[in-house]
């Protein structure tokens, strides 16, 4: 076998493996979507029914019972609100640690990342009591604060990595021209890091949108996002698989579509490099 044939075979094998992995990862989403158009009897049938008469009854029940649009608006406000606030805090923090590092900068970054290793249930009681005392339970403001703090370590880490890749010569030239730190951040660092900032923001939105633990435990009706709406279809009587699949499809669809349209910016940000 020639070298060219070996390269072609390697390309085919890698491509086939990539398709197999993609199909395996996509299958649960496909099955959830398929189940959402079944009746409850068809959803639990064994062996599973692949050919059936689809129905929109489950989607109508979800909208009638749960007010999907209201929960979706909560998810949008909370996810985008938490992401914007986190970026406002993280950009200057990452800038200062990237360009003015101290002796403990790496320790601070590691400490921030270590907070993500703490199980959420370990701090549920104090967070709940603080939310109760300050009137933040079942409010969008309360969830925005929690989601901001939850994602802040990852956002700072990502922005720190992007900022570190910026050529220091550009910043030195800006300082020689009399640029202030504010000017450096807004006129130099942010424009050069726009791809990284966008990808970080997209990741934060996805993490906020999919967060279920805090949504379920800190909300009831007023501020409940889509993740809490899905959890409401688990009852003492059991799981209503068809309705649960319909609710999950409605909850996943907006973020999947959003990610699909933003995939170019996400890939560019994750492969970001300032020196081009």
Secondary structure as a PSIPRED ss2 file (coil, helix, strand):
# PSIPRED VFORMAT (PSIPRED V4.0)

   1 X C   1.000  0.000  0.000
   2 X C   1.000  0.000  0.000
   3 X H   0.000  1.000  0.000
   4 X H   0.000  1.000  0.000
   5 X H   0.000  1.000  0.000
   6 X H   0.000  1.000  0.000
   7 X H   0.000  1.000  0.000
   8 X H   0.000  1.000  0.000
   9 X H   0.000  1.000  0.000
  10 X H   0.000  1.000  0.000
  11 X H   0.000  1.000  0.000
  12 X H   0.000  1.000  0.000
  13 X H   0.000  1.000  0.000
  14 X H   0.000  1.000  0.000
  15 X H   0.000  1.000  0.000
  16 X H   0.000  1.000  0.000
  17 X H   0.000  1.000  0.000
  18 X H   0.000  1.000  0.000
  19 X H   0.000  1.000  0.000
  20 X H   0.000  1.000  0.000
  21 X H   0.000  1.000  0.000
  22 X H   0.000  1.000  0.000
  23 X H   0.000  1.000  0.000
  24 X H   0.000  1.000  0.000
  25 X H   0.000  1.000  0.000
  26 X H   0.000  1.000  0.000
  27 X H   0.000  1.000  0.000
  28 X H   0.000  1.000  0.000
  29 X H   0.000  1.000  0.000
  30 X H   0.000  1.000  0.000
  31 X H   0.000  1.000  0.000
  32 X H   0.000  1.000  0.000
  33 X H   0.000  1.000  0.000
  34 X H   0.000  1.000  0.000
  35 X H   0.000  1.000  0.000
  36 X C   1.000  0.000  0.000
  37 X C   1.000  0.000  0.000
  38 X C   1.000  0.000  0.000
  39 X C   1.000  0.000  0.000
  40 X H   0.000  1.000  0.000
  41 X H   0.000  1.000  0.000
  42 X H   0.000  1.000  0.000
  43 X H   0.000  1.000  0.000
  44 X C   1.000  0.000  0.000
  45 X C   1.000  0.000  0.000
  46 X C   1.000  0.000  0.000
  47 X C   1.000  0.000  0.000
  48 X C   1.000  0.000  0.000
  49 X C   1.000  0.000  0.000
  50 X C   1.000  0.000  0.000
  51 X C   1.000  0.000  0.000
  52 X C   1.000  0.000  0.000
  53 X C   1.000  0.000  0.000
  54 X C   1.000  0.000  0.000
  55 X C   1.000  0.000  0.000
  56 X C   1.000  0.000  0.000
  57 X H   0.000  1.000  0.000
  58 X H   0.000  1.000  0.000
  59 X H   0.000  1.000  0.000
  60 X H   0.000  1.000  0.000
  61 X H   0.000  1.000  0.000
  62 X H   0.000  1.000  0.000
  63 X H   0.000  1.000  0.000
  64 X H   0.000  1.000  0.000
  65 X H   0.000  1.000  0.000
  66 X H   0.000  1.000  0.000
  67 X C   1.000  0.000  0.000
  68 X H   0.000  1.000  0.000
  69 X H   0.000  1.000  0.000
  70 X H   0.000  1.000  0.000
  71 X H   0.000  1.000  0.000
  72 X H   0.000  1.000  0.000
  73 X H   0.000  1.000  0.000
  74 X H   0.000  1.000  0.000
  75 X H   0.000  1.000  0.000
  76 X H   0.000  1.000  0.000
  77 X H   0.000  1.000  0.000
  78 X H   0.000  1.000  0.000
  79 X H   0.000  1.000  0.000
  80 X H   0.000  1.000  0.000
  81 X H   0.000  1.000  0.000
  82 X H   0.000  1.000  0.000
  83 X H   0.000  1.000  0.000
  84 X H   0.000  1.000  0.000
  85 X H   0.000  1.000  0.000
  86 X H   0.000  1.000  0.000
  87 X H   0.000  1.000  0.000
  88 X H   0.000  1.000  0.000
  89 X H   0.000  1.000  0.000
  90 X H   0.000  1.000  0.000
  91 X H   0.000  1.000  0.000
  92 X H   0.000  1.000  0.000
  93 X H   0.000  1.000  0.000
  94 X H   0.000  1.000  0.000
  95 X H   0.000  1.000  0.000
  96 X H   0.000  1.000  0.000
  97 X H   0.000  1.000  0.000
  98 X H   0.000  1.000  0.000
  99 X H   0.000  1.000  0.000
 100 X C   1.000  0.000  0.000
 101 X C   1.000  0.000  0.000
 102 X C   1.000  0.000  0.000
 103 X C   1.000  0.000  0.000
 104 X C   1.000  0.000  0.000
 105 X H   0.000  1.000  0.000
 106 X H   0.000  1.000  0.000
 107 X H   0.000  1.000  0.000
 108 X H   0.000  1.000  0.000
 109 X H   0.000  1.000  0.000
 110 X H   0.000  1.000  0.000
 111 X H   0.000  1.000  0.000
 112 X H   0.000  1.000  0.000
 113 X H   0.000  1.000  0.000
 114 X H   0.000  1.000  0.000
 115 X H   0.000  1.000  0.000
 116 X H   0.000  1.000  0.000
 117 X H   0.000  1.000  0.000
 118 X C   1.000  0.000  0.000
 119 X C   1.000  0.000  0.000
 120 X H   0.000  1.000  0.000
 121 X H   0.000  1.000  0.000
 122 X H   0.000  1.000  0.000
 123 X H   0.000  1.000  0.000
 124 X H   0.000  1.000  0.000
 125 X H   0.000  1.000  0.000
 126 X H   0.000  1.000  0.000
 127 X H   0.000  1.000  0.000
 128 X H   0.000  1.000  0.000
 129 X H   0.000  1.000  0.000
 130 X H   0.000  1.000  0.000
 131 X H   0.000  1.000  0.000
 132 X H   0.000  1.000  0.000
 133 X H   0.000  1.000  0.000
 134 X C   1.000  0.000  0.000
 135 X C   1.000  0.000  0.000
 136 X C   1.000  0.000  0.000
 137 X C   1.000  0.000  0.000
 138 X C   1.000  0.000  0.000
 139 X C   1.000  0.000  0.000
 140 X H   0.000  1.000  0.000
 141 X H   0.000  1.000  0.000
 142 X H   0.000  1.000  0.000
 143 X H   0.000  1.000  0.000
 144 X H   0.000  1.000  0.000
 145 X H   0.000  1.000  0.000
 146 X H   0.000  1.000  0.000
 147 X H   0.000  1.000  0.000
 148 X H   0.000  1.000  0.000
 149 X H   0.000  1.000  0.000
 150 X H   0.000  1.000  0.000
 151 X H   0.000  1.000  0.000
 152 X H   0.000  1.000  0.000
 153 X H   0.000  1.000  0.000
 154 X H   0.000  1.000  0.000
 155 X H   0.000  1.000  0.000
 156 X H   0.000  1.000  0.000
 157 X H   0.000  1.000  0.000
 158 X H   0.000  1.000  0.000
 159 X H   0.000  1.000  0.000
 160 X H   0.000  1.000  0.000
 161 X H   0.000  1.000  0.000
 162 X H   0.000  1.000  0.000
 163 X H   0.000  1.000  0.000
 164 X H   0.000  1.000  0.000
 165 X C   1.000  0.000  0.000
 166 X C   1.000  0.000  0.000
 167 X C   1.000  0.000  0.000
 168 X H   0.000  1.000  0.000
 169 X H   0.000  1.000  0.000
 170 X H   0.000  1.000  0.000
 171 X H   0.000  1.000  0.000
 172 X H   0.000  1.000  0.000
 173 X H   0.000  1.000  0.000
 174 X H   0.000  1.000  0.000
 175 X H   0.000  1.000  0.000
 176 X H   0.000  1.000  0.000
 177 X C   1.000  0.000  0.000
 178 X C   1.000  0.000  0.000
 179 X C   1.000  0.000  0.000
 180 X C   1.000  0.000  0.000
 181 X H   0.000  1.000  0.000
 182 X H   0.000  1.000  0.000
 183 X H   0.000  1.000  0.000
 184 X H   0.000  1.000  0.000
 185 X H   0.000  1.000  0.000
 186 X H   0.000  1.000  0.000
 187 X H   0.000  1.000  0.000
 188 X H   0.000  1.000  0.000
 189 X H   0.000  1.000  0.000
 190 X H   0.000  1.000  0.000
 191 X H   0.000  1.000  0.000
 192 X H   0.000  1.000  0.000
 193 X C   1.000  0.000  0.000
 194 X H   0.000  1.000  0.000
 195 X H   0.000  1.000  0.000
 196 X H   0.000  1.000  0.000
 197 X H   0.000  1.000  0.000
 198 X H   0.000  1.000  0.000
 199 X H   0.000  1.000  0.000
 200 X H   0.000  1.000  0.000
 201 X H   0.000  1.000  0.000
 202 X H   0.000  1.000  0.000
 203 X H   0.000  1.000  0.000
 204 X H   0.000  1.000  0.000
 205 X H   0.000  1.000  0.000
 206 X H   0.000  1.000  0.000
 207 X H   0.000  1.000  0.000
 208 X H   0.000  1.000  0.000
 209 X H   0.000  1.000  0.000
 210 X H   0.000  1.000  0.000
 211 X C   1.000  0.000  0.000
 212 X C   1.000  0.000  0.000
 213 X H   0.000  1.000  0.000
 214 X H   0.000  1.000  0.000
 215 X H   0.000  1.000  0.000
 216 X H   0.000  1.000  0.000
 217 X H   0.000  1.000  0.000
 218 X H   0.000  1.000  0.000
 219 X C   1.000  0.000  0.000
 220 X C   1.000  0.000  0.000
 221 X C   1.000  0.000  0.000
 222 X C   1.000  0.000  0.000
 223 X C   1.000  0.000  0.000
 224 X C   1.000  0.000  0.000
 225 X C   1.000  0.000  0.000
 226 X H   0.000  1.000  0.000
 227 X H   0.000  1.000  0.000
 228 X H   0.000  1.000  0.000
 229 X H   0.000  1.000  0.000
 230 X H   0.000  1.000  0.000
 231 X H   0.000  1.000  0.000
 232 X C   1.000  0.000  0.000
 233 X C   1.000  0.000  0.000
 234 X E   0.000  0.000  1.000
 235 X E   0.000  0.000  1.000
 236 X C   1.000  0.000  0.000
 237 X C   1.000  0.000  0.000
 238 X E   0.000  0.000  1.000
 239 X E   0.000  0.000  1.000
 240 X C   1.000  0.000  0.000
 241 X H   0.000  1.000  0.000
 242 X H   0.000  1.000  0.000
 243 X H   0.000  1.000  0.000
 244 X H   0.000  1.000  0.000
 245 X H   0.000  1.000  0.000
 246 X H   0.000  1.000  0.000
 247 X H   0.000  1.000  0.000
 248 X H   0.000  1.000  0.000
 249 X H   0.000  1.000  0.000
 250 X H   0.000  1.000  0.000
 251 X H   0.000  1.000  0.000
 252 X H   0.000  1.000  0.000
 253 X H   0.000  1.000  0.000
 254 X H   0.000  1.000  0.000
 255 X H   0.000  1.000  0.000
 256 X H   0.000  1.000  0.000
 257 X H   0.000  1.000  0.000
 258 X H   0.000  1.000  0.000
 259 X H   0.000  1.000  0.000
 260 X H   0.000  1.000  0.000
 261 X H   0.000  1.000  0.000
 262 X C   1.000  0.000  0.000
 263 X H   0.000  1.000  0.000
 264 X H   0.000  1.000  0.000
 265 X H   0.000  1.000  0.000
 266 X H   0.000  1.000  0.000
 267 X H   0.000  1.000  0.000
 268 X H   0.000  1.000  0.000
 269 X H   0.000  1.000  0.000
 270 X H   0.000  1.000  0.000
 271 X C   1.000  0.000  0.000
 272 X C   1.000  0.000  0.000
 273 X C   1.000  0.000  0.000
 274 X C   1.000  0.000  0.000
 275 X C   1.000  0.000  0.000
 276 X C   1.000  0.000  0.000
